[in-house]
Amino acid sequence: MQPKPSTLSHPYLLLSLTALLWGGNAIAGKIGAGHVSPFLLTWLRWIIACFILIVFSINHLKHDFGTIKKHWLFLFLLGAFGFAIFNGLMYLALNHTTAINVAIEQASMPLIVFILNYLLFRTKVTTYQIIGFLITLIGVAITITRGNLFGLDYQSLNLGDLLMIGAIIVYGIYSVLLKKSQTYTHLAS
């Protein structure tokens, strides 16, 4: 008899919680915009998270220290792209655009991951993925152009929206690097 899964591991709850936390991060970043440096905000956020996580991960870190030491540069790059650069750019973007735009534009993260995985690893693509890709692309384009898809020739794009797209590209690179990190995990085992 299998144990009943915890309510906290229910996929819909976890997906909803993820969206809530990403949205909350954008709102907190917008509140801090103009008051706190985007890079100080990033540093404070992650230093606090590291202190909290170290309590739960110290035994794993001790156990895996050899692998961590062997691949420290790659792990550093993962942290730089996925956390420091992405969050710094996102908080900087919030100085020039709305939290709503940032949250909507974050929906394009799977697009970048989709494209990079296809280009770098020739990941197989399904018809439903292509449909989802196109729907998301249209939504992000509508947000960036403020609903005027055909007016790009005379409309200047918002700096904050462009910075956020840059942040999303950086996060896409991080996500693709994670695939490479799975290779390291298998080699280290």
N, C-alpha and C positions, 0 to 999 in steps of 0.2 A: 504494500500500500504506500503510495507516494504521499508525502506531506503536502498539505494545502499551501499554495504559494501565498506569501504575505501580500496584503493590500498595497503595501509600498512598492511592490515589484510589478504592479499591473502596468502594462505598456501605455494605456491611455492616460493614466495618472502621471506617469513619468514624462510622456510627451507634453502634456499640459503644463507640468511643473517646469520643464525645460523652457517652453515658450514664455511662461511667467517670469522666470529668472532672467532670460535674455531681455525681455521687455523692461523689467525692473532695472537692469544694468543700464539700458539706454536712458531711462528716466533719471536715474541717479547721476549719470554722466551729464545730462542736460542741466540738472540742478547745479552741478559743480562748474559748468561752463562759465568762464569769465571770472571765477572765484579761485579756482585751483588749477594749477598747470596740468594739462592732460597727462604728462609723463609722471608727475608726482602722484596723481590719482592712480595711474597704472601701478606704480611702484608700491604705494600704500596698500592697494587692493591685494596684490600678490604677496607682499611680505606678511600681511595678516593671514592670508590663506595658507602660506607655507608654515607658519607657526602652528596653526590649527592642524594641518595635515601631518606634520611631523610626529605628532602624538600617536596617530593611527598607523603611520608607515615606518617608524624607526626600525622595527624588526625586519621588515622586508628590505629596507635600505641596507642594513647590515648583511643580510643574506645575499643580496645581489650586488654588493659593492664591487666585486671583481668585474662584472659585466658593465656596471655603470662607469667604472674607471676606464675600461677598455674603449668605450664608446662615448666618452664625455663630450667630445666636440659635436657629434651628431645630436646628442641629447640637448646640448646647449642651443643648437640651431632650432630644434623643435620648440624649445621654450621661447626663444627669441621671436620666431615667426608666429607661433600659435597664441602667445600670450602677450609678450611685451610690445611688439610692433603692431599687432592687430588692435590691441586695446588702446595703445597710444594714438593710433590713427583714428579709431572710433571716437575717442574722447575729444580729439582735435576737431573732427568733423562736426561734433555736437556744438562747437562754438559757432558754426556757420549754417546749420540746418536743424530741423526739428527732430525730436525723439521719435515721432511717428515715422518720418522718412527713414531714419536709421533702422528702425525695427522692420519696416517693409523691405528695405534694401538688403537686410540680412537674410531675407528669404532667398536671395540669389546665391547664397553660399553653395547649395547643392549644384547649381549650374557650373560654377567654376571647378568644383571637384569632379563633376561629370566630364567636363571638357578635358581637364588635365589627366584624369585617369584614362580617358580614351586616347589622348595624344601620346602619353608616356607608356602606358601598359596595354594599349589596344583592348581595353575592357569591353566585353560584349554589351551591346545596347539593344534594349527592347523597344517595341513600338510605344508602349505606355510611358517609358522613360522619355522618349522623344516628345510625346504629347505634353507631359508634365514640364519638360524643359521649355517648350514653346510658351506654355501658359505663364510660367514664372518669368520668362524673359519679357513677355508683353507687359506683365504687371510692374516689373522693375522699370522698364522703359517709360511707362505711363507716369510712374512716380518721379523719375529723374527729370522728365520733360514737363512736369506739372500738368499732365493731361493733354499736352499739345505735341503729339508725336511728329507732326509734319512741320513744326515751327522751329526746328533746331537751327535753321540757317540764320534766323534773326534773334534768336533767344540765347542768352549766355547761360551756361549751366551753373548751378549753384556749387560753389567751392566745397561746401560740406558734403554734398552728395557725391562729388568726384573723390573726395578723400575717403568716404565710406566705401565706394567701389574699390579703391586701392586697398583698403583694409580687408575687404572680402577676398581680393585676389591673394593677399598675403596669407589669409586663413586657408584658402584653397591649397596653397603651396604646403602649408603645415599639414593639412589633411592627407595630401598625397605622400608627404614624407613619412607619415604614420604607417603607410603601407610598406615602405621600405624598412621601418623599424620592426615590423613583424618578421622580416628576414633575419635581422639581428637577433631577435628573441629565439628563433628556431636554431640559429647557429650556436647560440650560447647554451642552449639546453643540452 
